[in-house]
Amino acid sequence: MLTRWSLLVGSITVGASMALGSNARADELPTGTIRFIVSFPAGGSTDVIMRAVATKLQARIGNAVVVENKPGASGVIATNYVAKSMPDGATLLASPSSLASNPTLFKSLPFDTMNDLQPVALVFRTPLVLVVDPRLPIKSLGDLIAMLKDKPGQLNYAHGGPGSAINLAGELLQSMTGTRMNGVAYRGTPLGLNDLIAGRMQLMFADVGGAIGQIESGQVRPIAVTSAERVPVLPDVPTMVEAGLAGFEAQGWSMICAPSATPTATINKLANELEAAAGQPEVRDLIVRIGMVPVKSPPPDQLKGFLASEIERWGRLIERAGAAKSL
């Protein structure tokens, strides 16, 4: 049985149906402009990386490839737009892992995630880093857990709102350690980090790219990263498992999706070309430099199973945390 991240980091051979190469039929790709619909504002990590991928993809296929930003509602606006677009491969969703948490987080969605979308490719993973106020006597995950148990409900952790990756990582930590802390929602990593630096928060799970500057300046202390392996830009920071919490893994990802009725040949061709574009050295170097982790994407049929497993996994945690809300 495939596990979540064996799909991402395992040595996966894309089937012959995807190895279409330069001799593929022209009608496997749309004839006009291809649009990546990004559910974050311009200038964010996903936006920057997708613009780099778009440039490489355009050079490969000859079509114009552009990025359009449709932020809001935890990605629901962008997802709904793509789900209801013409299924010809010309309109693609560049979605964060909120795609997997939204079916449980929101009681009602204007689309069905599994039935209205077809995953095409994974581009990168978004590991998180657990950071603490350096004025606290916390040098390790063990120190933090001991303090949480000694002071139940007295430590504050910043997060990005109910159901966000950094919120769910905090909920997972409490669930696995039997501890309790106060979650405070912020509109983005920078605001939460500012209050952590000011001493109003004691800890936070932050995306690595958003916290690397504060880590390097000593304004926050990194304790562990949430990925299955260490992050290239933080080679000396252990994983949560290495730090002593077996089975802990909580990281985001960026996935390209198309409307579900898009022809299989088009999906496979797009997957093949996206893998090649995202695999260019300049793109991979950018992903690493921003604090993300490039991945070798499994084929679309396996991605469908991966998305289903992520929806189930995070759904259980959201329900346990009581984070679901109406839309």
KEKE-3310 file (N, C-alpha, C; in steps of 0.2 Angstrom, whole numbers, plus 5000, padded with zeros to 4 digits):
npx = (5004:5003:5010:5008:5019:5028:5023:5027:5041:5047:5055:5048:5042:5036:5022:5022:5011:5012:5024:5026:5033:5041:5035:5021:5003:4997:4984:4984:4987:4980:4976:4977:4982:4988:4983:4988:4979:4981:4979:4984:4989:4999:5017:5019:5026:5021:5016:5027:5035:5027:5027:5039:5039:5030:5036:5046:5038:5031:5042:5044:5033:5028:5016:5008:5010:5002:5001:4988:4981:4969:4965:4958:4946:4952:4957:4946:4939:4948:4948:4935:4933:4942:4937:4924:4928:4931:4934:4948:4961:4967:4965:4971:4973:4983:4986:4987:4989:4978:4968:4965:4961:4950:4937:4933:4934:4925:4908:4900:4903:4906:4909:4914:4927:4934:4927:4926:4938:4954:4969:4985:4999:5012:5021:5030:5034:5029:5037:5036:5042:5045:5046:5052:5051:5067:5070:5065:5068:5070:5077:5075:5064:5060:5061:5051:5040:5040:5038:5025:5018:5020:5014:5000:4989:4994:5004:5005:5002:5005:4995:4989:4975:4959:4961:4971:4988:4998:4990:4985:4996:5000:4988:4990:5002:4998:4988:4996:5005:4997:4995:4991:4988:4986:4979:4981:4975:4982:4983:4992:5009:5020:5014:5011:5024:5030:5023:5028:5041:5040:5037:5024:5018:5023:5027:5027:5022:5029:5030:5044:5051:5045:5050:5064:5073:5071:5075:5089:5093:5093:5081:5071:5070:5074:5067:5062:5059:5044:5044:5047:5060:5076:5077:5084:5088:5089:5099:5104:5094:5084:5071:5054:5052:5066:5068:5062:5048:5039:5032:5027:5022:5019:5015:5014:5009:5010:4999:4995:4980:4966:4950:4939:4933:4943:4951:4960:4972:4976:4978:4988:4999:5001:5005:5017:5024:5024:5031:5044:5046:5046:5057:5068:5084:5085:5073:5071:5082:5077:5065:5071:5079:5069:5065:5057:5053:5058:5049:5047:5035:5021:5012:4996:4985:4989:4990:4977:4973:4982:4977:4964:4968:4974:4964:4956:4965:4968:4955:4951:4958:4954:4941:4943:4949:4939:4938:4930:4919:4906:4902)
npy = (4994:5011:5024:5041:5050:5042:5041:5054:5055:5043:5032:5034:5028:5035:5030:5022:5028:5042:5045:5054:5063:5073:5069:5068:5069:5084:5088:5084:5094:5110:5123:5136:5149:5144:5144:5146:5145:5153:5152:5161:5177:5188:5187:5178:5163:5151:5158:5164:5153:5146:5155:5154:5140:5142:5149:5140:5130:5136:5138:5125:5119:5129:5136:5150:5153:5158:5166:5168:5176:5172:5174:5170:5165:5153:5146:5142:5150:5151:5137:5134:5141:5135:5122:5123:5127:5126:5110:5108:5108:5120:5129:5128:5123:5129:5123:5125:5114:5116:5112:5099:5100:5108:5101:5096:5106:5116:5117:5117:5117:5124:5115:5098:5091:5079:5074:5084:5088:5084:5078:5083:5085:5085:5099:5104:5102:5109:5111:5113:5123:5121:5134:5144:5156:5163:5167:5159:5145:5134:5122:5111:5099:5090:5098:5108:5100:5096:5108:5112:5102:5105:5117:5118:5124:5137:5142:5151:5148:5154:5154:5151:5152:5143:5126:5129:5124:5127:5128:5115:5108:5112:5107:5093:5091:5093:5083:5072:5072:5074:5086:5104:5119:5137:5142:5155:5165:5171:5182:5176:5171:5181:5190:5183:5178:5191:5194:5183:5186:5198:5193:5190:5178:5161:5151:5143:5135:5137:5141:5136:5145:5157:5159:5159:5170:5176:5166:5164:5177:5175:5179:5170:5153:5138:5122:5110:5102:5098:5089:5073:5071:5080:5098:5106:5120:5121:5112:5108:5107:5096:5083:5081:5068:5064:5072:5066:5063:5051:5047:5059:5070:5083:5093:5104:5106:5108:5107:5103:5105:5100:5103:5089:5083:5084:5077:5061:5059:5072:5076:5067:5071:5085:5082:5076:5086:5096:5090:5090:5103:5108:5102:5107:5114:5128:5130:5120:5125:5137:5133:5126:5137:5145:5138:5127:5110:5102:5089:5073:5070:5058:5049:5055:5046:5040:5051:5055:5045:5049:5062:5059:5052:5062:5071:5063:5061:5074:5078:5070:5076:5089:5088:5083:5093:5102:5112:5114:5124:5134:5139)
npz = (5000:4996:5005:5012:5009:5003:4990:4986:4987:4983:4972:4958:4943:4929:4919:4902:4895:4899:4895:4883:4875:4862:4851:4853:4850:4843:4848:4861:4870:4875:4862:4864:4876:4892:4908:4925:4939:4954:4971:4980:4985:4973:4974:4984:4990:4983:4971:4966:4963:4954:4943:4939:4935:4925:4915:4911:4906:4896:4887:4883:4877:4868:4869:4876:4893:4908:4924:4935:4949:4961:4976:4992:5004:5009:4998:4991:4982:4971:4968:4965:4953:4944:4944:4938:4925:4907:4902:4896:4898:4898:4909:4924:4941:4954:4968:4986:5001:5007:5000:5003:5016:5016:5013:5025:5034:5029:5030:5019:5001:4985:4976:4972:4979:4976:4965:4955:4952:4944:4949:4943:4944:4957:4964:4973:4991:5007:5020:5038:5051:5068:5079:5093:5106:5109:5122:5131:5141:5132:5122:5115:5108:5118:5129:5126:5127:5140:5146:5142:5148:5161:5162:5158:5145:5146:5138:5123:5105:5089:5074:5057:5056:5058:5053:5044:5038:5048:5059:5060:5062:5075:5082:5080:5087:5100:5101:5100:5111:5122:5127:5131:5123:5120:5105:5094:5081:5066:5052:5042:5041:5044:5053:5064:5068:5071:5083:5091:5091:5099:5111:5114:5109:5112:5104:5088:5073:5058:5040:5032:5023:5026:5039:5039:5038:5051:5059:5055:5060:5073:5080:5083:5089:5081:5083:5078:5062:5052:5042:5034:5032:5034:5031:5017:5018:5031:5038:5050:5059:5067:5062:5068:5071:5073:5084:5094:5093:5088:5073:5069:5057:5047:5034:5021:5003:4986:4973:4956:4948:4937:4928:4931:4920:4910:4896:4897:4890:4888:4902:4905:4896:4900:4914:4911:4905:4914:4925:4919:4917:4930:4935:4930:4933:4937:4942:4952:4961:4965:4972:4983:4988:4993:5003:5002:4997:4983:4973:4965:4955:4957:4945:4938:4941:4953:4961:4963:4973:4983:4986:4991:5003:5010:5012:5021:5032:5037:5039:5050:5060:5060:5064:5077:5083:5082:5073:5061:5051:5045:5028)
capx = (5000:5007:5010:5007:5025:5031:5021:5031:5049:5049:5057:5042:5043:5030:5021:5023:5006:5014:5031:5024:5039:5040:5031:5014:4999:4996:4978:4984:4987:4976:4979:4978:4985:4987:4983:4989:4976:4985:4975:4987:4991:5005:5022:5020:5030:5018:5015:5034:5037:5023:5029:5046:5037:5026:5041:5049:5033:5030:5047:5044:5027:5026:5010:5008:5008:5002:4998:4982:4980:4962:4965:4953:4942:4957:4958:4939:4938:4952:4947:4928:4934:4945:4932:4919:4931:4931:4939:4952:4968:4969:4964:4974:4973:4989:4983:4991:4986:4971:4963:4963:4958:4943:4931:4930:4934:4919:4902:4897:4908:4902:4911:4916:4934:4936:4923:4926:4945:4958:4976:4989:5006:5014:5027:5034:5032:5030:5039:5035:5047:5043:5051:5050:5054:5073:5071:5063:5073:5068:5082:5074:5057:5058:5061:5045:5034:5040:5035:5018:5014:5020:5010:4994:4985:4997:5008:5002:5005:5002:4994:4986:4968:4957:4962:4978:4993:5001:4986:4984:5002:4999:4984:4993:5007:4994:4985:5001:5008:4993:4996:4986:4991:4981:4980:4979:4975:4984:4982:4999:5015:5024:5011:5012:5031:5031:5021:5032:5047:5039:5035:5016:5017:5029:5029:5023:5024:5029:5033:5051:5052:5043:5054:5071:5076:5071:5080:5096:5095:5092:5075:5067:5074:5071:5067:5062:5055:5039:5044:5050:5067:5078:5076:5090:5091:5090:5102:5106:5088:5081:5064:5051:5054:5072:5068:5059:5041:5039:5026:5024:5023:5014:5018:5010:5011:5007:4997:4992:4974:4962:4943:4939:4932:4948:4953:4965:4978:4978:4981:4995:5004:5002:5009:5024:5028:5025:5037:5050:5047:5048:5063:5074:5089:5084:5066:5073:5086:5072:5061:5075:5081:5063:5063:5052:5057:5055:5047:5046:5028:5019:5007:4989:4980:4991:4989:4970:4973:4985:4973:4959:4971:4976:4957:4954:4969:4967:4948:4950:4961:4950:4935:4945:4950:4933:4939:4925:4915:4901:4904)
capy = (5000:5017:5029:5048:5053:5037:5044:5060:5055:5037:5032:5032:5028:5037:5025:5024:5033:5048:5047:5055:5066:5078:5066:5067:5072:5091:5089:5082:5100:5115:5126:5143:5151:5140:5148:5143:5149:5152:5154:5165:5184:5189:5188:5173:5157:5147:5162:5165:5146:5144:5159:5150:5134:5144:5151:5134:5126:5139:5136:5118:5118:5134:5140:5155:5151:5164:5165:5172:5175:5172:5172:5171:5159:5147:5143:5140:5154:5148:5130:5134:5144:5130:5116:5125:5129:5122:5104:5107:5108:5127:5132:5124:5126:5128:5124:5122:5108:5117:5108:5093:5101:5112:5097:5095:5113:5120:5112:5117:5119:5125:5110:5092:5091:5072:5072:5089:5090:5079:5080:5082:5085:5089:5103:5105:5101:5115:5109:5118:5123:5123:5139:5146:5162:5161:5169:5154:5139:5128:5120:5104:5097:5087:5104:5111:5096:5096:5114:5111:5098:5108:5123:5116:5130:5143:5144:5153:5147:5157:5150:5155:5151:5136:5122:5130:5119:5128:5127:5108:5105:5113:5102:5087:5091:5092:5077:5066:5073:5075:5093:5109:5126:5142:5144:5162:5165:5177:5182:5175:5169:5186:5193:5178:5179:5197:5193:5178:5190:5203:5189:5189:5171:5157:5146:5143:5131:5142:5138:5137:5150:5163:5160:5158:5176:5177:5160:5166:5183:5173:5181:5164:5147:5132:5116:5104:5103:5094:5084:5066:5072:5087:5103:5108:5126:5121:5106:5106:5106:5089:5082:5080:5061:5064:5075:5061:5062:5046:5047:5066:5073:5088:5097:5106:5104:5112:5102:5106:5101:5102:5100:5082:5080:5085:5071:5058:5061:5079:5076:5064:5076:5090:5080:5075:5092:5100:5087:5092:5111:5109:5098:5111:5116:5134:5130:5117:5129:5142:5130:5125:5143:5148:5134:5122:5104:5099:5082:5069:5069:5052:5050:5057:5041:5039:5057:5055:5042:5053:5067:5056:5050:5068:5073:5059:5061:5080:5078:5067:5080:5095:5086:5082:5100:5106:5118:5115:5130:5135:5143)
capz = (5000:4996:5010:5009:5006:4998:4984:4984:4987:4981:4965:4954:4935:4925:4914:4895:4893:4900:4891:4876:4872:4857:4845:4855:4845:4845:4851:4868:4874:4872:4857:4866:4882:4898:4914:4931:4944:4960:4976:4985:4982:4970:4978:4989:4988:4977:4966:4963:4960:4948:4938:4936:4931:4919:4910:4908:4902:4889:4882:4881:4873:4863:4871:4881:4900:4912:4931:4938:4956:4964:4983:4996:5007:5010:4991:4989:4976:4965:4966:4962:4947:4940:4944:4933:4919:4902:4904:4890:4900:4897:4915:4929:4948:4958:4975:4992:5004:5010:4995:5007:5023:5015:5013:5032:5037:5027:5030:5012:4996:4979:4971:4975:4977:4972:4958:4951:4950:4943:4951:4937:4946:4963:4962:4979:4998:5011:5027:5043:5056:5075:5082:5100:5109:5112:5129:5135:5142:5128:5118:5112:5108:5124:5134:5125:5129:5147:5149:5140:5153:5167:5162:5153:5144:5148:5132:5117:5099:5083:5068:5052:5056:5059:5047:5041:5040:5054:5065:5061:5065:5082:5085:5080:5093:5107:5101:5101:5117:5128:5130:5129:5123:5117:5098:5092:5074:5063:5045:5039:5045:5046:5059:5070:5070:5074:5090:5094:5093:5104:5117:5115:5108:5114:5099:5082:5067:5052:5034:5033:5019:5030:5045:5038:5040:5058:5062:5054:5064:5080:5083:5085:5089:5078:5087:5073:5056:5052:5036:5035:5031:5035:5025:5014:5020:5039:5038:5057:5063:5066:5061:5074:5073:5076:5090:5099:5093:5083:5069:5068:5050:5045:5030:5015:4997:4980:4968:4950:4946:4931:4929:4931:4913:4905:4893:4900:4886:4890:4909:4905:4893:4905:4919:4908:4903:4921:4928:4915:4918:4937:4936:4928:4938:4940:4946:4958:4965:4967:4977:4989:4991:4996:5009:5000:4995:4976:4973:4959:4956:4954:4939:4940:4944:4960:4965:4966:4979:4988:4988:4995:5009:5014:5015:5026:5037:5040:5041:5057:5065:5060:5068:5083:5085:5082:5068:5056:5051:5039:5022)
cpx = (5004:5005:5010:5014:5029:5029:5025:5038:5051:5051:5051:5043:5036:5029:5022:5018:5008:5021:5029:5029:5036:5036:5023:5010:4998:4990:4978:4985:4982:4980:4981:4983:4983:4988:4983:4985:4978:4980:4978:4988:4998:5011:5024:5024:5027:5017:5022:5036:5033:5024:5035:5044:5034:5031:5044:5044:5032:5036:5047:5039:5025:5020:5011:5006:5008:5000:4993:4981:4972:4962:4959:4949:4946:4957:4951:4938:4941:4949:4940:4929:4937:4940:4927:4921:4930:4936:4944:4959:4971:4969:4966:4974:4980:4987:4988:4987:4980:4966:4961:4960:4951:4937:4928:4930:4928:4914:4899:4902:4904:4905:4913:4923:4936:4933:4924:4933:4949:4965:4980:4996:5007:5020:5032:5031:5033:5031:5038:5041:5044:5048:5048:5054:5061:5075:5069:5068:5071:5073:5081:5066:5055:5057:5054:5039:5034:5037:5028:5015:5015:5016:5004:4990:4988:5002:5004:5006:5001:5001:4990:4978:4966:4958:4968:4983:4996:4997:4985:4990:5002:4994:4986:4998:5003:4991:4990:5004:5004:4993:4991:4989:4985:4983:4977:4980:4978:4983:4989:5004:5019:5021:5012:5019:5033:5029:5025:5039:5046:5037:5028:5014:5024:5031:5025:5026:5023:5032:5040:5053:5051:5047:5061:5075:5076:5075:5087:5098:5095:5086:5071:5072:5071:5072:5067:5058:5050:5039:5047:5057:5069:5077:5082:5093:5092:5093:5103:5100:5085:5074:5061:5052:5061:5073:5065:5051:5039:5032:5023:5026:5017:5017:5013:5013:5008:5006:4994:4986:4970:4955:4943:4937:4937:4951:4960:4972:4981:4981:4988:5000:5005:5006:5016:5028:5029:5031:5044:5051:5049:5054:5069:5078:5087:5078:5068:5077:5082:5068:5065:5077:5075:5062:5058:5057:5054:5054:5047:5039:5026:5014:5000:4985:4982:4990:4982:4969:4976:4981:4967:4962:4972:4969:4955:4958:4968:4960:4947:4953:4957:4944:4937:4946:4944:4934:4934:4921:4910:4904:4897)
cpy = (5006:5022:5036:5050:5048:5039:5050:5059:5048:5037:5029:5033:5029:5032:5027:5029:5040:5050:5048:5059:5071:5075:5065:5071:5080:5092:5087:5088:5106:5120:5134:5144:5146:5144:5144:5148:5148:5155:5158:5172:5183:5190:5183:5167:5153:5152:5163:5158:5145:5149:5156:5144:5136:5146:5145:5130:5129:5138:5129:5117:5123:5138:5145:5152:5157:5162:5170:5171:5177:5170:5173:5165:5152:5143:5141:5144:5152:5141:5130:5136:5139:5124:5117:5128:5124:5116:5103:5107:5115:5131:5127:5127:5124:5129:5121:5116:5110:5114:5102:5094:5105:5107:5096:5102:5117:5115:5112:5120:5120:5120:5104:5091:5084:5071:5078:5091:5083:5081:5079:5081:5088:5093:5103:5103:5107:5112:5115:5118:5125:5128:5142:5153:5160:5163:5164:5148:5133:5127:5114:5103:5094:5093:5107:5107:5096:5102:5114:5107:5101:5114:5122:5122:5136:5146:5145:5151:5151:5153:5154:5154:5144:5132:5123:5125:5120:5127:5119:5105:5106:5108:5095:5086:5090:5086:5071:5066:5073:5081:5098:5116:5131:5144:5151:5163:5172:5177:5182:5174:5175:5190:5189:5178:5185:5197:5188:5182:5195:5199:5188:5182:5168:5153:5146:5138:5136:5139:5141:5144:5157:5164:5160:5164:5177:5171:5162:5172:5181:5176:5176:5158:5142:5126:5110:5106:5097:5089:5078:5066:5079:5092:5106:5115:5126:5114:5103:5106:5100:5089:5081:5073:5061:5067:5071:5060:5057:5047:5054:5068:5077:5093:5099:5104:5108:5107:5106:5102:5104:5100:5093:5079:5081:5078:5068:5059:5068:5080:5073:5068:5082:5088:5079:5081:5096:5097:5089:5099:5112:5106:5102:5114:5123:5134:5126:5121:5134:5139:5129:5132:5146:5144:5129:5116:5102:5092:5079:5067:5062:5054:5052:5052:5040:5045:5058:5051:5046:5059:5065:5054:5056:5071:5069:5060:5068:5081:5076:5072:5087:5094:5085:5089:5105:5113:5119:5121:5130:5140:5146)
cpz = (5000:5002:5007:5006:5002:4991:4981:4983:4984:4974:4961:4946:4932:4920:4907:4893:4894:4897:4884:4872:4866:4851:4847:4850:4848:4849:4858:4873:4871:4867:4859:4873:4888:4904:4920:4936:4951:4966:4982:4981:4978:4975:4983:4986:4982:4971:4962:4960:4954:4942:4935:4932:4925:4913:4907:4904:4896:4884:4879:4876:4868:4865:4876:4888:4905:4919:4933:4945:4958:4971:4986:4998:5007:5003:4988:4982:4970:4963:4963:4955:4942:4939:4939:4927:4914:4903:4898:4891:4900:4904:4921:4936:4951:4965:4980:4995:5007:5006:4999:5013:5022:5015:5020:5035:5035:5027:5023:5007:4990:4974:4975:4974:4974:4966:4953:4948:4949:4944:4945:4940:4953:4961:4967:4986:5001:5018:5031:5048:5063:5078:5089:5101:5112:5119:5133:5136:5138:5122:5113:5112:5115:5130:5133:5128:5137:5150:5147:5145:5160:5168:5157:5152:5145:5142:5126:5110:5093:5078:5063:5051:5056:5052:5043:5043:5046:5060:5066:5064:5073:5086:5085:5086:5099:5107:5103:5107:5123:5131:5128:5129:5120:5110:5097:5084:5071:5055:5041:5044:5048:5053:5065:5072:5073:5082:5094:5096:5098:5111:5119:5114:5110:5109:5093:5077:5061:5046:5034:5029:5023:5036:5045:5040:5048:5062:5061:5058:5071:5084:5086:5085:5086:5082:5083:5067:5055:5046:5038:5035:5033:5029:5023:5017:5028:5040:5045:5062:5062:5064:5068:5076:5076:5083:5096:5098:5087:5079:5067:5061:5048:5040:5024:5009:4992:4975:4962:4948:4940:4932:4928:4924:4908:4902:4896:4896:4887:4897:4909:4902:4897:4911:4917:4908:4910:4925:4925:4917:4925:4939:4934:4934:4941:4944:4953:4963:4968:4973:4983:4992:4995:5003:5008:4998:4988:4977:4966:4959:4953:4949:4942:4944:4951:4964:4967:4972:4985:4991:4993:5002:5013:5016:5021:5033:5041:5042:5048:5062:5066:5065:5075:5087:5085:5078:5063:5056:5045:5034:5019)
residu = (MET:LEU:THR:ARG:TRP:SER:LEU:LEU:VAL:GLY:SER:ILE:THR:VAL:GLY:ALA:SER:MET:ALA:LEU:GLY:SER:ASN:ALA:ARG:ALA:ASP:GLU:LEU:PRO:THR:GLY:THR:ILE:ARG:PHE:ILE:VAL:SER:PHE:PRO:ALA:GLY:GLY:SER:THR:ASP:VAL:ILE:MET:ARG:ALA:VAL:ALA:THR:LYS:LEU:GLN:ALA:ARG:ILE:GLY:ASN:ALA:VAL:VAL:VAL:GLU:ASN:LYS:PRO:GLY:ALA:SER:GLY:VAL:ILE:ALA:THR:ASN:TYR:VAL:ALA:LYS:SER:MET:PRO:ASP:GLY:ALA:THR:LEU:LEU:ALA:SER:PRO:SER:SER:LEU:ALA:SER:ASN:PRO:THR:LEU:PHE:LYS:SER:LEU:PRO:PHE:ASP:THR:MET:ASN:ASP:LEU:GLN:PRO:VAL:ALA:LEU:VAL:PHE:ARG:THR:PRO:LEU:VAL:LEU:VAL:VAL:ASP:PRO:ARG:LEU:PRO:ILE:LYS:SER:LEU:GLY:ASP:LEU:ILE:ALA:MET:LEU:LYS:ASP:LYS:PRO:GLY:GLN:LEU:ASN:TYR:ALA:HIS:GLY:GLY:PRO:GLY:SER:ALA:ILE:ASN:LEU:ALA:GLY:GLU:LEU:LEU:GLN:SER:MET:THR:GLY:THR:ARG:MET:ASN:GLY:VAL:ALA:TYR:ARG:GLY:THR:PRO:LEU:GLY:LEU:ASN:ASP:LEU:ILE:ALA:GLY:ARG:MET:GLN:LEU:MET:PHE:ALA:ASP:VAL:GLY:GLY:ALA:ILE:GLY:GLN:ILE:GLU:SER:GLY:GLN:VAL:ARG:PRO:ILE:ALA:VAL:THR:SER:ALA:GLU:ARG:VAL:PRO:VAL:LEU:PRO:ASP:VAL:PRO:THR:MET:VAL:GLU:ALA:GLY:LEU:ALA:GLY:PHE:GLU:ALA:GLN:GLY:TRP:SER:MET:ILE:CYS:ALA:PRO:SER:ALA:THR:PRO:THR:ALA:THR:ILE:ASN:LYS:LEU:ALA:ASN:GLU:LEU:GLU:ALA:ALA:ALA:GLY:GLN:PRO:GLU:VAL:ARG:ASP:LEU:ILE:VAL:ARG:ILE:GLY:MET:VAL:PRO:VAL:LYS:SER:PRO:PRO:PRO:ASP:GLN:LEU:LYS:GLY:PHE:LEU:ALA:SER:GLU:ILE:GLU:ARG:TRP:GLY:ARG:LEU:ILE:GLU:ARG:ALA:GLY:ALA:ALA:LYS:SER:LEU)
# end
